[in-house]
Amino acid sequence: MKDFKEISAQISQRLRKEELDYSLLDRHIRFLESLSVVQNSFVSIFDLATMEHAYLSPNFADLLGWDPAKIISPDNEYINSRMHPDDLVHLDDVSWQFFELVLRGDAAWHEQMKFIKLIMDYRTLGKSGDYVRVIEQHKLLELDRNGNAWLSMSVIDLSPDQDLNSLCRYRLVNTQSGELYYFPSAESMTEQKLSYREKEILQLLAKGLISKQIADKLFISVNTVNTHRQRIIEKLNVSNTAEAVQYAGRLGLI
C-alpha cells in the first residue's frame, strides 16, 4: 500500500489535534475489545490526525501469523511484503483513491462517506507461509467537530472463497442503501479507454466465442479481431484475453 504519510500534509491542514475528542476513540476500542472474545476478525483503527494505527486487535498473529510490531511501521513495507505481488499493484491504487475520495469535499460530503464501505478481496501470506485469500472492509469511523475525516476502521477476515488463482476484487457498498458500486472507475485503472469495438469483442470473448466466431458475428476479418485482442491485452496490462475478460468484468468495463 502507499505510504499514508504522503497524504499527511492535506490532513494536517484540516485536523486540529487539540480539538479532537479522544474519548470517542477510547469508546470504540473498548467496544472492539469486548467483541474480540467472540469473533476472529482482525480489526484496526487508523488515526488520520497522527497518521498512525490507534488500535490493532490482539488476534492478528493468530489469524494470519503477521508480526504486530512490524504492522505499525509507518512505511507499510512489512505489509506490502506479505501481499501477493499481482494483487499489490491494484490494491495500491484502490486504497489510495479511496482515501482521496474520503478526504475531498466538505463536511456534508464526509458525513455521507460514513455510509460508504470499501470491500477488498485479495491474497496475502498466512500463518503457514502460503497465500490465503482474505476480505478487508474499510470505512470512515469518526469525523472531527468540523466534519473532517478523522478515524478510519479496517476489518479483515479469511475469505470463505479460497480461490488463489484469481486477482484481487473490490467494491464500494453504501451501508445505508445497500447499493454496490464499481471502484475505482475503469478510466482511473487504465491508461486508455477501451473502444466500443474492443468492449464488444470482450463481451463476446466472455461468452466463450473464439476469434473466427467473433469475426463472423461482427462481419470483420479474423486478423482484425486478433489485432483488437492484442490491443485489449496491452491497454489492460494483462497476459492474455482470459485475464482481460476477468479484469474488465471486475472493473465494470463489460
N, C-alpha and C positions, 0 to 999 in steps of 0.2 A: 504494500500500500504506500501511497505517497506520504511523505513526512508531514504531519499535521502542523509542524512549526512553520511551514510555508504559508499558512493562512493566518498565523497569529497576528500579523500586522493589521489585517482587516478587522479582526475581532477586538483587539485591544482598544481600537478607536471607539467601540460601542459599549463594551462592558466596563463598568466601574466596580472593581472588586470590593471596595469599601461599602457599596450599596447592596451587595448580594446577600441574600438570606440563606446562610449555610445550614440553618435548621431544617430547611426543605431537603437538602442532601442527606442529612443525618436521618431524617424520617424515611426516605427512600431506602437507605442502607439497612435500617432496622427491619423494614418490611421484607427486603430481599433476603436477609439473613434468616428470617423466620420461615421463608419459603424453601431455603436450601435443604432443609431436612426432609422435604417431601418431593423434591424434583431433582433431576440430574442435569438440568441445563446449566451452562456456564453463562453468567451474567456479568457485564461490566458497565460502569458509568464513566463517561469521559467529560471532564470539566473544560469547557471552551475558554474559561477565563484564565486558567493556569496552563492549558494545553497539556494536561496530564490525566492519566486514569485516576479517578477519585475512588473507585471501588472495583475490586476483582473478586468474584465469588471463589471460595477456597477449593472448589472441586475441579478446577481447570486441569490440574495434573492428573486427576483420576479419569477425566473424560477423554483427554487427548494426549496425556503424557508430556505436556509442554512445561517448561520451566517458568513458574510465576515471576521469579526475579528478573528474567530476561524479557518477559512480555511488556513490562512497564517502560522499557527503553524508549526514549522519545524518537529515535531514528527508525523504528519499526524493522530493523534489519533482521532480527530474530524471527519475527512473524513472517516476513517475506520469504525467509529461507525454508519455512515449513510448507508454503503454498506450492501447489502443483504449478510448474513453470508455464504451462499452456493456459492456465486459468489466471495467473497473476497479472498478466498484461491487461486483461479485460477488467478484472476486479479493481485494478489501479484506477482505470478511467471511470468506472462506475462509482466507486467510493468518492473520488474527487468531485465528480459532477453532482453527486448527492449533497455533499457539504456546500458546494457553491449554490445549489438550489435552496438549501436551508438558510444560508447566510444572506441571500439577496432580499431586496424588498423591505417593506416597513413592518410595523408591529402587527397590523391586520394580517399580512401575509404569513408572518411567523406563527400567529395563532392558528391559522389554517394548517400550517405544516405540522402541528402537533398531532393531526389526524392521519398524516402520511407515514407509511412504514416501507422501508426498503427491505426486500427479501432476497437474499442471495443464496444460491445452492452451488457449492464448489468442492473441490478436492484438496485435502491437506493431509500432512503426515499425522498418524495417530500413535497410540501407545506402543504398538508393535513395531513401529518404524516403517510400516507400509501406508499407502494412501487410503484414506477413508473419505466418504462424502458427508458433508455437514450442511446444515441450513442455518444461516445467520439472519436474524431480524434486527433492523436498526431503526430507531425512531427518536425524535426530539422529545425529551422528557420534561424540561423546565425552561421557561423564559425568565429574564430578569424583569424588574418592575417597569422597564420601558419597552418591553416586548421584544427584546433581543434574544436570539438563541443562546442558551447557556449550558444546560446539561443534556447530553445525549446518552441513550442506552442501547446496548447490544446484547442479544441473547443468541447463544449458539447451542445447537442440538445435533446429535448424529442423525443423518437423514435415513428414513426408512427405505429409501431407494439407493442402494449401494452400487449404482451403475458407475464404474470407474473409467469407462471409455468415452463418456460424453463430456463436452466442455461445460463450463460454469453457466448457470442460468440466473436471471434476475428480473424482478418485477417491482413496481410500486403498487401498494394497495392503500386505499382510503379506508381506514378502520371505522369511519363514521357511516359511509355509504356502502362499503363492501366492493367498490369498483376497483378493477385491476388496470394497470397501465403498463405499456412497454416503456422501458427506461434502460439506458439513455435513448435519445432519439436515434433513428437509423443514420441521420445525417452526421451526428456527432461521433459515431463509431466508424465511419468510413470516410476516406478522403474524397471519394467521388460518389454521387448518387448513381444507382443503377438506372439505366434507361428503361423505358416502358417495355421494349422488346426483351431486354435482359431479365426483367421481372417475369415476363410472360414465359420465357424459357425456363426459368427457375420453378415456376408453378408446375410446368409440365414434367420437369425432372423430379419434382416432389411426388408426382403421381406415378412415377416409375417408368416413364417413356424414355426410349433411347433416342439418339440423335436422328436416325432415319425416320422414326415415327414423328418426332417433332418437326422435322423438315417437311414431311408430307402434310402435317396438320396446318403448318403456317405458310405453306407454299413458298418455301425458300430452300436453298441447297443445303446439303449435309455439311459442306465446308463452311457455310455461313453460320450454321448452328454451332459448329465446333469453335469457330472464331469467337462467338458470343460466350461460349462456355469458358474459354481461356480468359476473356476479359473479366468475367464474373469472378473467377478464381483470383485474379490479380487485384480487383477492387476490394474484395472481402478479405484478402490476405490469408487465404486458406490453401490447403494442399491439393484438394480435388473437389469435384462438384458435389459429392456426397456431403462433405463438410460444409460446402457453401449452402446447400439446402437446409441443413441443420442450423447453421449460424443465422441465415436470413430469416428462418421461421421464428427463431428465438427473439430476434430484434423487430419482428413485425414488418419486414421488407416484403414478404409474400403472405 
